[in-house]
Amino acid sequence: MKINTMAEMMAAGETPEVLFWVGCAGSFDQRAQKITRAFATILDKVGVKFAILGKEEACTGDPARRAGNEFLFQMMAYQNIQVLNGYGIKKIVTTCPHCFNTLKNEYPELGGTYEVLHHTTLLQQLIDEGKIKLKEGGEFKGKKISYHDSCYLGRANDIYEAPRKVLEALDAELVEMKRCRSNGLCCGAGGAQMFKEDEPGNKRINIERADEALETGAGFIASACPFCNTMMTDGIKNREKENEVAVLDVAEMIAASMQ
Amino acid sequence: MHYIPQIGFLVLAVIGSFLFARKAGEIKRNILLGKKEDLSNDPGKRWNNLILLALGQKKMFKNPLVALLHLVVYAGFIIINIEVLEIVLDGILGTHRLFLPVLGSAYTWLINFFELLAVGVIVVCVIFLIRRNLIKLKRFISKDLNGWPRSDANYILFTEIVLMSLFLCMNAADQVLQGRGAEHYHTTGAFFFSDMLTPLFNGFSDETLVGIERSAWWLHIIGIFIFLNYLPYSKHLHIILAFPNAYYARLEPQGKLKNMPAVQNEVLYAMQPELMPADAAPPASFGAKDVFDLSWKNLLDAYSCTECGRCTASCPANLTGKLLSPRKIMMATRDRLEDVGRNINLNKTYQDDGKSLLHDYITVEELRACTTCNACVEACPVSIAPLDIIMELRRSLIMEESNAPQEWNGTFSNIENNFAPWKFSPDERDRWATEMAS
């Protein structure tokens, strides 16, 4: 499967329907790369013409901004907006809620206005349009899945239904954790916490959340954010449940269930 | 001689109102010490928020039982103030139950309704006292509330019980006097709740009863004026400020951080020097070190906080034993602002006291624990955004003090040099894609 960059598309005189913003985790983190590949495979299968920025993509600046380093954020935003506007990008889809939030909410006032979708929203659209066809009796049929709300999708952007609708299409049994939707508990990664040690406390946030997920008795924890995915995976491992409970991105579940 | 009670009442009303207005003016002045921020756009949405969030207490209904109890106290307290209008007019005019002849039988109905509310308020306040002091609810036994804040909460509940009891006693004594045909005590028809108290008063002489009725009347209205003047020093100020605070709440998605145009321009001029105006001066400071650097809305937030702790109860950092408590962030901001206000009262203008919100009231460890998850913002029933303040202080830490944990400095340098928070070569960014091709 050939994945085109914007530069290659431009050179061939073509325009993609949508730019796939991969994000740093999706590009470099080995676990998140699997999510990236799964989502790219889905787009390819249903015939969505997409491109990536490739080496021209850079961190949106989200962790820098939330740590308090506005200078670095503005530098990254400036660069990215130059590249995106240079290619005349209109529509972006991303598998990372942090990139999604920054691109959608924070770039417009800096001169970068695009239609930005999170991949769960696009997946829901593709399922509703009948473009994604799922296997009868797929791997998740009748299985218990618990969806972990990402803060940057949920509270930050009011997206609670799209990922759940996508999971419902798998014919699985969705079980909610005690704290869900707008009351959802953070995985502990946001606000640049991912990149530093915890402050002194009596428990790690991801373990608190993993315990809550384990309480549901679900065999699968669905995530929609590469950072949540890492945090939940680590939490489950810490409780030595990694053989019974799998943490998977919504896109991975769909990719595994497509005809 | 006849006019002495009326004059006494007027003096009380004028002093009570004057002191309240003076303190309210101080609070307004303190709030306006914050930076300007235009929050006047989209009045339709703002009125909607005011009606749903403040008047309708929408967020309280996440816990319907508590919301209902809270609504009884709130509605009771507000509606009974219509009765206070009569009390005030009676006080000024030297009349007794001024509205009775005007309203006729509707008056009996109205007072009965007020009495129902008064009983409701008493019952709920007792339940709330039990909840706060006997049932060990985590957000109420939290160390955030040690000292004055915990007493404050109890004083309010206690005062409301006393005020409502005085109202009922006044009506009970009044009814006994009515039954005896005492002068001035017009027949009102039976009041259901205070009628139940009349056996307690039947044994007294007319003079004693008039004494009780008048004392209850006076204590009730004096109590109300004292309570009014207590409000600005108390968490209970939220009964007023919840309304403007809901109106001026941010309308953007919660995930959007406030932009810093000064920094945006610095970067722009560094990249495109030709755009720099000749008179461009670098901004004085970045982020917030003290209350003066925060937006006026952040300061209104601080005064609107009723210290209920729903934010802290939902904060992932606090839940896992970290020092951060969003409620404490709001309380510390108000404490600092009040200290600054006292400083201004004393010195005409603010004289540097060597303190600042950052470090002296809110520590680095608290700020560092925030995951920016917005749970505190979502949880607040009165539209407070503790995250706004946390972020502004974080900005000051990083940009003014270069105060970052070692790992973050590494992350920053990776983002700057490798365009990713980790130390990967930017050339590897699309390796996953080339691997898929092969």
HADDOCK unambig.tbl for C-alpha pairs under 7 A between the chains (distance, minus, plus):
assign (segid A and resid 1 and name CA) (segid B and resid 436 and name CA) 5.85 0.50 0.50
assign (segid A and resid 1 and name CA) (segid B and resid 437 and name CA) 4.70 0.50 0.50
assign (segid A and resid 2 and name CA) (segid B and resid 436 and name CA) 6.98 0.50 0.50
assign (segid A and resid 2 and name CA) (segid B and resid 437 and name CA) 4.79 0.50 0.50
assign (segid A and resid 3 and name CA) (segid B and resid 433 and name CA) 5.96 0.50 0.50
assign (segid A and resid 24 and name CA) (segid B and resid 420 and name CA) 5.66 0.50 0.50
assign (segid A and resid 27 and name CA) (segid B and resid 429 and name CA) 5.35 0.50 0.50
assign (segid A and resid 27 and name CA) (segid B and resid 430 and name CA) 6.45 0.50 0.50
assign (segid A and resid 27 and name CA) (segid B and resid 432 and name CA) 6.83 0.50 0.50
assign (segid A and resid 28 and name CA) (segid B and resid 429 and name CA) 6.37 0.50 0.50
assign (segid A and resid 33 and name CA) (segid B and resid 432 and name CA) 6.76 0.50 0.50
assign (segid A and resid 54 and name CA) (segid B and resid 429 and name CA) 6.40 0.50 0.50
assign (segid A and resid 54 and name CA) (segid B and resid 430 and name CA) 5.06 0.50 0.50
assign (segid A and resid 55 and name CA) (segid B and resid 426 and name CA) 6.28 0.50 0.50
assign (segid A and resid 55 and name CA) (segid B and resid 427 and name CA) 6.02 0.50 0.50
assign (segid A and resid 55 and name CA) (segid B and resid 429 and name CA) 5.70 0.50 0.50
assign (segid A and resid 55 and name CA) (segid B and resid 430 and name CA) 6.24 0.50 0.50
assign (segid A and resid 58 and name CA) (segid B and resid 419 and name CA) 4.85 0.50 0.50
assign (segid A and resid 58 and name CA) (segid B and resid 420 and name CA) 6.50 0.50 0.50
assign (segid A and resid 59 and name CA) (segid B and resid 415 and name CA) 6.65 0.50 0.50
assign (segid A and resid 59 and name CA) (segid B and resid 419 and name CA) 5.33 0.50 0.50
assign (segid A and resid 59 and name CA) (segid B and resid 420 and name CA) 5.15 0.50 0.50
assign (segid A and resid 64 and name CA) (segid B and resid 412 and name CA) 6.53 0.50 0.50
assign (segid A and resid 67 and name CA) (segid B and resid 394 and name CA) 6.65 0.50 0.50
assign (segid A and resid 68 and name CA) (segid B and resid 391 and name CA) 6.69 0.50 0.50
assign (segid A and resid 68 and name CA) (segid B and resid 394 and name CA) 4.97 0.50 0.50
assign (segid A and resid 68 and name CA) (segid B and resid 395 and name CA) 3.98 0.50 0.50
assign (segid A and resid 68 and name CA) (segid B and resid 398 and name CA) 5.66 0.50 0.50
assign (segid A and resid 69 and name CA) (segid B and resid 395 and name CA) 6.31 0.50 0.50
assign (segid A and resid 69 and name CA) (segid B and resid 398 and name CA) 5.97 0.50 0.50
assign (segid A and resid 69 and name CA) (segid B and resid 399 and name CA) 6.41 0.50 0.50
assign (segid A and resid 70 and name CA) (segid B and resid 263 and name CA) 6.92 0.50 0.50
assign (segid A and resid 71 and name CA) (segid B and resid 263 and name CA) 6.11 0.50 0.50
assign (segid A and resid 74 and name CA) (segid B and resid 264 and name CA) 5.74 0.50 0.50
assign (segid A and resid 74 and name CA) (segid B and resid 267 and name CA) 6.53 0.50 0.50
assign (segid A and resid 75 and name CA) (segid B and resid 267 and name CA) 6.17 0.50 0.50
assign (segid A and resid 101 and name CA) (segid B and resid 255 and name CA) 6.42 0.50 0.50
assign (segid A and resid 105 and name CA) (segid B and resid 256 and name CA) 5.54 0.50 0.50
assign (segid A and resid 106 and name CA) (segid B and resid 256 and name CA) 6.02 0.50 0.50
assign (segid A and resid 151 and name CA) (segid B and resid 373 and name CA) 5.41 0.50 0.50
assign (segid A and resid 152 and name CA) (segid B and resid 255 and name CA) 6.35 0.50 0.50
assign (segid A and resid 155 and name CA) (segid B and resid 254 and name CA) 6.66 0.50 0.50
assign (segid A and resid 155 and name CA) (segid B and resid 374 and name CA) 6.57 0.50 0.50
assign (segid A and resid 156 and name CA) (segid B and resid 253 and name CA) 5.96 0.50 0.50
assign (segid A and resid 156 and name CA) (segid B and resid 254 and name CA) 4.58 0.50 0.50
assign (segid A and resid 156 and name CA) (segid B and resid 255 and name CA) 3.86 0.50 0.50
assign (segid A and resid 157 and name CA) (segid B and resid 253 and name CA) 5.74 0.50 0.50
assign (segid A and resid 157 and name CA) (segid B and resid 254 and name CA) 6.75 0.50 0.50
assign (segid A and resid 157 and name CA) (segid B and resid 255 and name CA) 6.31 0.50 0.50
assign (segid A and resid 183 and name CA) (segid B and resid 375 and name CA) 6.99 0.50 0.50
assign (segid A and resid 185 and name CA) (segid B and resid 316 and name CA) 6.53 0.50 0.50
assign (segid A and resid 186 and name CA) (segid B and resid 316 and name CA) 6.31 0.50 0.50
assign (segid A and resid 186 and name CA) (segid B and resid 373 and name CA) 6.15 0.50 0.50
assign (segid A and resid 188 and name CA) (segid B and resid 371 and name CA) 6.21 0.50 0.50
assign (segid A and resid 189 and name CA) (segid B and resid 371 and name CA) 6.57 0.50 0.50
assign (segid A and resid 190 and name CA) (segid B and resid 371 and name CA) 4.58 0.50 0.50
assign (segid A and resid 190 and name CA) (segid B and resid 372 and name CA) 6.00 0.50 0.50
assign (segid A and resid 190 and name CA) (segid B and resid 373 and name CA) 6.52 0.50 0.50
assign (segid A and resid 191 and name CA) (segid B and resid 370 and name CA) 6.56 0.50 0.50
assign (segid A and resid 191 and name CA) (segid B and resid 371 and name CA) 4.34 0.50 0.50
assign (segid A and resid 191 and name CA) (segid B and resid 372 and name CA) 4.91 0.50 0.50
assign (segid A and resid 193 and name CA) (segid B and resid 371 and name CA) 6.18 0.50 0.50
assign (segid A and resid 195 and name CA) (segid B and resid 407 and name CA) 6.54 0.50 0.50
assign (segid A and resid 195 and name CA) (segid B and resid 408 and name CA) 6.48 0.50 0.50
assign (segid A and resid 195 and name CA) (segid B and resid 411 and name CA) 6.79 0.50 0.50
assign (segid A and resid 196 and name CA) (segid B and resid 407 and name CA) 5.41 0.50 0.50
assign (segid A and resid 196 and name CA) (segid B and resid 408 and name CA) 6.41 0.50 0.50
assign (segid A and resid 199 and name CA) (segid B and resid 322 and name CA) 6.42 0.50 0.50
assign (segid A and resid 199 and name CA) (segid B and resid 365 and name CA) 6.89 0.50 0.50
assign (segid A and resid 199 and name CA) (segid B and resid 369 and name CA) 5.74 0.50 0.50
assign (segid A and resid 200 and name CA) (segid B and resid 322 and name CA) 5.86 0.50 0.50
assign (segid A and resid 201 and name CA) (segid B and resid 320 and name CA) 5.96 0.50 0.50
assign (segid A and resid 201 and name CA) (segid B and resid 321 and name CA) 4.21 0.50 0.50
assign (segid A and resid 201 and name CA) (segid B and resid 322 and name CA) 4.39 0.50 0.50
assign (segid A and resid 202 and name CA) (segid B and resid 320 and name CA) 5.66 0.50 0.50
assign (segid A and resid 202 and name CA) (segid B and resid 321 and name CA) 4.95 0.50 0.50
assign (segid A and resid 203 and name CA) (segid B and resid 320 and name CA) 4.92 0.50 0.50
assign (segid A and resid 203 and name CA) (segid B and resid 321 and name CA) 6.69 0.50 0.50
assign (segid A and resid 204 and name CA) (segid B and resid 320 and name CA) 6.37 0.50 0.50
assign (segid A and resid 205 and name CA) (segid B and resid 316 and name CA) 6.32 0.50 0.50
assign (segid A and resid 205 and name CA) (segid B and resid 320 and name CA) 6.15 0.50 0.50
